[in-house]
Each structure stands twice: as structure tokens, then as C-alpha cells.
Amino acid sequence: MANAASVSLRSSEPYASPRDSPPVWRERRLDTWLAGLAICAVPASIAVSESLLGGALLLRLWELCRHRAEWNLPRVFRFWAVLAALEVCSWLASPDWKAGLGEMRHLLLVAAVFVVASSFGSARDRVLIWRGIIATATLSSVVLIVTFVYRLLFYHGPLDAIIYLRGGGLLHHWMVYGGVEILVFAGLIELRHFNAGEHRWVDPALAINSLAILLSLTRMLWVCCLLVLALHLIWVRSRRVWAVPLIPLVGFLILPAAGRLRFTEFVQPDYYSNAERVQMLRVGVQMIREKPLTGIGPGRVEGVYTGYLSPGDPVPAYHGHLHNNAVQLAAQFGLVVAAAALWVLVMLFRDLWRKYRRASEREEVFLCRTALLGLMGFVASGMFDYTYGHSLGLILLGFVVLSPGWLKAGCRQD
């Protein structure tokens, strides 16, 4: 811990600039380039990101087959592999296996990130990838802000203001944007803390992304970003943490009337979104009680949802998932899978914390702290939405938690 603490105390010192000590990207193979570009494209496009990731995966497998690279999987991969095997068993036992293809695709996506993670390069290269992520996310946030202002000033259709004002930037959907932006926000505040030499561009990027977070009108994103900010300030022992509760008040004052309505909806149990989430939790518990071991089968929530409602209960417009990671996993796959998923999280947190305590270089400390904050934000967001079902969020989360470099053999310490 002493090494990490000493690095934190020198947080005002900037990283070496690219001109002083350029990243060694010239020495990297094509799979490294494709993997880095795939991660940088996450805040902009699922098609581009997954295509590049697929290319990086094929090249990485080719290098492994030719013995020009080594398998270098983190210890947590073993726990995740058990979780994946249990999910596959539940999928094979499902009465409708075709409905679960989407969930199996997410498993393959996570496996792909594990395989290509060791090609991300040095710690300095991974920090460079973070700069690319922030640049792309900032562009997406600019699109969100411009779209919000345009619709606020010129839209005159019949839709409710909350519906037509909400957006997701380049990702279009606000929930997908929210799942990605939580991780981006964690990276932004940590990069600002550790790299005083780049405040000229980090501060505007933080301001743009913060404004976009507010204008997204996504309550899950608001709550989780406030949590990440508070945890960061507590971690660096800043007295500014006491000002965090004032941020919602400032947001309430600067938002237009439609936006202020989102704040008041927090405390209205009869608001349709709040009532639907309570209903979904109740339905999820019924599904778990009915099939506690195997679950109802992946991908079947939407098809069987109405069968768990009482006569007269309103049917949500969208009920493809239960808006909660833990309940969704337990309902689809059973309690055994949910317990295995919890164990993977515990092992992941433990390994990241151990890596953080042993980190001595500034880049490694930044990557470890960002991984811990990002993972906490992602877990918190899973209480409001099924973030485990968002492909882009999974790709970026994989990079965030694997980028500290504890996947290397020298970092596997018990």
C-alpha cells in the first residue's frame, strides 16, 4: 500500500508526454492495434467496435496457434470459466434454447476480451487507449448535448418531453450510453487526478461529459456517477466530498422543466417507471421460487413475463429483462449461477485491490484505481438496469478491469 500511496501523493506530477517518451506502438502487432481501436470505438458504435474486436481475436488466435504469443489469462478467468459453464448448462436445459442465443453471445464476447487483453501493450499504451476512449466518448456526448438542445427548441410533436428529449449520443439509446458513460466518467476523474499536465483537454472533456450525463435524463447514470465521484473524493481524502449532495440541486436548477420533472419522479412510487421496476422485482422473485436451481431459461423473461402477473396488473411496455443484474441472472439461470457470478465479482475486486497495493508506477496506479471505481459503478448500475446484457458495456468493462496488467504471470500473487 505504501507504494500506491506514495504515487497518489505525487498526483500533481504529469505523466510523461508522448513527445518525451512516446508509446511503443510501432513495435506492436496488428492484433494490438485492432484491439486498441476496438476499445476506443466502444462509445461510438457497436458495429465498429465488435468488428475490430473480432479481427483482433482472429489475429490473436493465429499468433497463439503459431506459438508467436503465449496464453496469458488472469486467475479470475478460472472462476469466470466455471460461471460460463454453469450458464451453458442452464441454457442447454432450457425449453427454448433459441431464446438464449443472445446470452451465449455475451459469454463469447467476454471470452474474446479475455483472449485479446494481453495484447493491449504496456501500461503507457493502455493509458493511451484511455485517451482514445475519452476522446470518442466526448464526441458522443457533444452529439447528445446538441440533439437535446435541438429537440428542446424545435420539437413540436405529440410525444412526452421526457421521451423526445432523452438520447444516447452516438449510441442512440440512453441506457447503452449510460452503461458505457459510467466507466468513462471513472476514467476521466482519475485521469484528471493523476495527470495535472493534461488539464487543458481533460477539464473540457470532463465538463462536456458531465453536462451530457445531466442532459441524458437517465437517473441510473446520475446516481452511479455521483457514487463514483463520492468514492473518488473519499479515496483521495478530499473535503470536497461534502459538496457532492449539492450537485443534484445545481442540476435541478439548470435543467428545463422537463428535466426537473425527472428529479421529482425519484420520490413518486406511483410513477410508471418506478412501479414497473417494483413489479419486475416481484415477478423475478416468483420466477426464482418456481425454479431456484435451473431458472426459467436464458432469454425467456419476455415470453413468460405476463404469466406471473395477477389479473388487472399493468403490463410494462418493455419487459425483456428485469432491470436488475442479480435478479435477472437468478431468474434466468438459477441461484447457483447467481452465486457463481457474485464469487467472480469478489475475486475480481480482490485481485484488483492486491494489484493496486503492489503498483509502483503512476500509470499502473491510475489503471488500478480506475478499474476499481469503474467496477463499483458498473455493479451499482446493475441495481437499476440489466447492464450485464449490454454488449458495449461488457467490452469496455473487460478492458477496464483487465488493463491494470495483473493478468501477467508476475502479478498472479496469492
C-alpha positions, 0 to 999 in steps of 0.5 A: 500500500505504501507504494500506491500511496506514495504515487497518489501523493505525487498526483500533481506530477504529469505523466510523461508526454508522448513527445518525451517518451512516446508509446511503443506502438510501432513495435506492436502487432496488428492484433494490438492495434485492432484491439486498441481501436476496438476499445476506443470505438466502444462509445461510438458504435457497436458495429465498429467496435465488435468488428475490430474486436473480432479481427483482433481475436482472429489475429490473436488466435493465429499468433497463439496457434503459431506459438508467436504469443503465449496464453496469458489469462488472469486467475479470475478467468478460472472462476469466470470459466466455471460461471460460463459453464454453469450458464451453458448448462442452464441454457442447454436445459432450457425449453427454448434454447433459441431464446438464449442465443443472445446470452451465449453471445455475451459469454463469447464476447467476454471470452474474446476480451479475455483472449485479446487483453494481453495484447493491449501493450504496456501500461503507457499504451493502455493509458493511451487507449484511455485517451482514445476512449475519452476522446470518442466518448466526448464526441458522443456526448457533444452529439447528445448535448446538441440533439437535446438542445435541438429537440428542446427548441424545435420539437413540436410533436405529440410525444412526452418531453421526457421521451423526445428529449432523452438520447444516447449520443452516438449510441442512440439509446440512453441506457447503452450510453449510460452503461458505457458513460459510467466507466468513462466518467471513472476514467476521466476523474482519475485521469484528471487526478493523476495527470495535472499536465493534461488539464487543458483537454481533460477539464473540457472533456470532463465538463462536456461529459458531465453536462451530457450525463445531466442532459441524458435524463437517465437517473441510473447514470446520475446516481452511479456517477455521483457514487463514483465521484463520492468514492473518488473524493473519499479515496483521495481524502478530499473535503470536497466530498461534502459538496457532492449532495449539492450537485443534484440541486445545481442540476435541478436548477439548470435543467428545463422543466422537463428535466426537473420533472425527472428529479421529482419522479425519484420520490413518486412510487406511483410513477410508471417507471418506478412501479414497473421496476417494483413489479419486475422485482416481484415477478423475478422473485416468483420466477426464482421460487418456481425454479431456484436451481435451473431458472426459467431459461436464458432469454425467456423473461419476455415470453413468460413475463405476463404469466406471473402477473395477477389479473388487472396488473399493468403490463410494462411496455418493455419487459425483456429483462428485469432491470436488475443484474442479480435478479435477472441472472437468478431468474434466468439461470438459477441461484447457483449461477447467481452465486457463481457470478457474485464469487467472480465479482469478489475475486475480481475486486480482490485481485484488483485491490492486491494489484493496486497495493503492489503498483509502483508506477503512476500509470499502473496506479491510475489503471488500478484505481480506475478499474476499481471505481469503474467496477463499483459503478458498473455493479451499482448500475446493475441495481437499476438496469440489466447492464450485464446484457449490454454488449458495449458495456461488457467490452469496455468493462473487460478492458477496464478491469483487465488493463491494470496488467495483473493478468501477467504471470508476475502479478498472479500473487496469492 
